[in-house]
Amino acid sequence: MHVKFISAEDTFCLRQRVLKPGVAINSCYFPKDNEPETFHLAVVENDEIISIGSFNRSNLPYFGSTAQYHLKGMATSLEHRGKNAGSVLVRFAIDYLKQKDIHLLWCNARVSAVGFYQKLGFTSIGDAFEVEGIGMHQTMYINFN
Ligand SMILES: CC(C)(COP(=O)(O)OP(=O)(O)OC[C@H]1O[C@@H](n2cnc3c(N)ncnc32)[C@H](O)[C@@H]1OP(=O)(O)O)[C@@H](O)C(=O)NCCC(=O)NCCS
């Protein structure tokens, strides 16, 4: 398996299947998808995209003006879970962000995925909150140098 940069459109298929089942593919777009500093990563195995994540420049007020990135749309296809695809993708992003002199990455994790982020070294902040139609979420972050 390897990691590569992909377009926003190339994330839609897996976003739809894993994160937004039953939603039209043209509703799988996120508002910051095409901003100049946004990037999208895929883990590819045998020419198939098996895991995706999108990273946009966005600050949590909690961390003041520290340069930060927001991880959104993290998903691994059901058949390929537990093979480290997701963690390989996040670690690749962290290395890439370091080169851009960014040292803080955060996400609003589904509560069911908190363990995945904890294993990568993320810490929870604040209380869990409900996102209508999806469920409970927890803000998490990782600082890296
Ligand atoms: C969360 C998700 C992206 C993890 O992807 P993955 O490719 O299966 O993760 P990895 O194989 O890299 O897992 C790395 C480690 O985290 C653990 N892990 C993975 N998902 C986990 C979860 N939901 N809860 C607890 N631990 C989890 C794995 O067991 C593994 O542990 P190990 O290193 O001790 O073996 C994937 O389960 C998924 O797409 N879930 C549905 C959508 C979702 O919830 N996305 C996150 C939105 S915030």
The ligand as an SDF file (V2000), in Angstrom:
LIG
                    3D

 48 50  0  0  0  0  0  0  0  0999 V2000
  -11.6880    4.9530   12.0570 C   0  0  0  0  0  0  0  0  0  0  0  0
  -11.1300    4.3420   10.7690 C   0  0  0  0  0  0  0  0  0  0  0  0
  -10.7960    5.4590    9.7990 C   0  0  0  0  0  0  0  0  0  0  0  0
   -9.8430    3.5640   11.1310 C   0  0  0  0  0  0  0  0  0  0  0  0
   -9.2460    3.1330    9.9350 O   0  0  0  0  0  0  0  0  0  0  0  0
   -8.3390    1.8220    9.8340 P   0  0  0  0  0  0  0  0  0  0  0  0
   -7.6000    1.9000    8.5400 O   0  0  0  0  0  0  0  0  0  0  0  0
   -9.1570    0.6190   10.0760 O   0  0  0  0  0  0  0  0  0  0  0  0
   -7.3540    2.0340   11.0790 O   0  0  0  0  0  0  0  0  0  0  0  0
   -5.9420    1.3110   11.3510 P   0  0  0  0  0  0  0  0  0  0  0  0
   -5.9710   -0.0510   10.8000 O   0  0  0  0  0  0  0  0  0  0  0  0
   -4.8600    2.2250   10.9030 O   0  0  0  0  0  0  0  0  0  0  0  0
   -5.9680    1.2620   12.9500 O   0  0  0  0  0  0  0  0  0  0  0  0
   -4.8730    1.6710   13.7280 C   0  0  0  0  0  0  0  0  0  0  0  0
   -5.1160    1.2200   15.1620 C   0  0  0  0  0  0  0  0  0  0  0  0
   -6.3120    1.8570   15.6610 O   0  0  0  0  0  0  0  0  0  0  0  0
   -7.2400    0.8660   16.0790 C   0  0  0  0  0  0  0  0  0  0  0  0
   -8.5770    1.3060   15.6840 N   0  0  0  0  0  0  0  0  0  0  0  0
   -9.0180    1.5020   14.4320 C   0  0  0  0  0  0  0  0  0  0  0  0
  -10.2940    1.9380   14.4600 N   0  0  0  0  0  0  0  0  0  0  0  0
  -10.6310    2.0010   15.7640 C   0  0  0  0  0  0  0  0  0  0  0  0
  -11.8190    2.3920   16.4440 C   0  0  0  0  0  0  0  0  0  0  0  0
  -12.9150    2.8010   15.7780 N   0  0  0  0  0  0  0  0  0  0  0  0
  -11.8170    2.3500   17.8050 N   0  0  0  0  0  0  0  0  0  0  0  0
  -10.7220    1.9360   18.4980 C   0  0  0  0  0  0  0  0  0  0  0  0
   -9.5660    1.5740   17.8900 N   0  0  0  0  0  0  0  0  0  0  0  0
   -9.5360    1.5980   16.5540 C   0  0  0  0  0  0  0  0  0  0  0  0
   -6.8510   -0.3890   15.3470 C   0  0  0  0  0  0  0  0  0  0  0  0
   -7.2910   -1.5310   16.0280 O   0  0  0  0  0  0  0  0  0  0  0  0
   -5.3510   -0.2740   15.2980 C   0  0  0  0  0  0  0  0  0  0  0  0
   -4.8160   -0.6770   16.5390 O   0  0  0  0  0  0  0  0  0  0  0  0
   -3.4190   -1.4900   16.6320 P   0  0  0  0  0  0  0  0  0  0  0  0
   -2.3730   -0.5210   16.1100 O   0  0  0  0  0  0  0  0  0  0  0  0
   -3.2930   -1.7770   18.0820 O   0  0  0  0  0  0  0  0  0  0  0  0
   -3.5710   -2.6690   15.7500 O   0  0  0  0  0  0  0  0  0  0  0  0
  -12.1120    3.3280   10.1460 C   0  0  0  0  0  0  0  0  0  0  0  0
  -12.4860    2.4030   11.1330 O   0  0  0  0  0  0  0  0  0  0  0  0
  -13.3730    3.9490    9.5650 C   0  0  0  0  0  0  0  0  0  0  0  0
  -13.3780    4.3810    8.4220 O   0  0  0  0  0  0  0  0  0  0  0  0
  -14.4520    3.9790   10.3670 N   0  0  0  0  0  0  0  0  0  0  0  0
  -15.7490    4.4570    9.9040 C   0  0  0  0  0  0  0  0  0  0  0  0
  -15.7430    5.9440    9.6070 C   0  0  0  0  0  0  0  0  0  0  0  0
  -15.2330    6.7580   10.7550 C   0  0  0  0  0  0  0  0  0  0  0  0
  -15.6380    6.6150   11.9010 O   0  0  0  0  0  0  0  0  0  0  0  0
  -14.2970    7.6600   10.4150 N   0  0  0  0  0  0  0  0  0  0  0  0
  -13.7230    8.5690   11.3750 C   0  0  0  0  0  0  0  0  0  0  0  0
  -14.5710    9.7790   11.3960 C   0  0  0  0  0  0  0  0  0  0  0  0
  -14.0050   10.8990   12.6640 S   0  0  0  0  0  0  0  0  0  0  0  0
  1  2  1  0
  2  3  1  0
  2  4  1  0
  2 36  1  0
  4  5  1  0
  5  6  1  0
  6  7  2  0
  6  8  1  0
  6  9  1  0
  9 10  1  0
 10 11  2  0
 10 12  1  0
 10 13  1  0
 13 14  1  0
 14 15  1  0
 15 16  1  0
 15 30  1  0
 16 17  1  0
 17 18  1  0
 17 28  1  0
 18 19  1  0
 18 27  1  0
 19 20  2  0
 20 21  1  0
 21 22  1  0
 21 27  2  0
 22 23  1  0
 22 24  2  0
 24 25  1  0
 25 26  2  0
 26 27  1  0
 28 29  1  0
 28 30  1  0
 30 31  1  0
 31 32  1  0
 32 33  2  0
 32 34  1  0
 32 35  1  0
 36 37  1  0
 36 38  1  0
 38 39  2  0
 38 40  1  0
 40 41  1  0
 41 42  1  0
 42 43  1  0
 43 44  2  0
 43 45  1  0
 45 46  1  0
 46 47  1  0
 47 48  1  0
M  END
$$$$
